[in-house]
Amino acid sequence: MGQFEYLIVLAACVLVTLPLELAGARVYRQPRRLARTVLPVALVFLVWDALAIAGRVWDYAPGRVTGVRAPFAVPLEEVLFFVVIPICGLLTYEAVQLTAALVRRFARKEVRR
């Protein structure tokens, strides 16, 4: 696995949460809203990462990343992390909201009986 480990973990996160979209979370179906939610935060953390790398506060183990770097020396995997993980979080949040709504609806029906 080695240099593809980070990418494999990110892909697994996407695969595990994809059924939530298919179950009705509707995160991917609203691309503008998704971009407005994820991109500003991702940008802040990418700048933070770039500054930390430039200041030699931290870096990434070459054996664990592909070596592809975005501008400002941030590894591709880190750029993807700041997009993929928030999307997975949003999918999970929306799925919990849907489930809670179903539980409330079911509870109301039970109370009426």
Secondary structure, DSSP 8 states (H G I E B T S, - for coil): -GGGHHHHHHHHHHHHHHHHIIIII-STT-HHHHHHHHHHHHHHHHHHHHHHHHTTS----GGGS-S-B-GGG-BHHHHHHHHHHHHHHHHHHHHHHHHHHHHHHHHHHHHH-
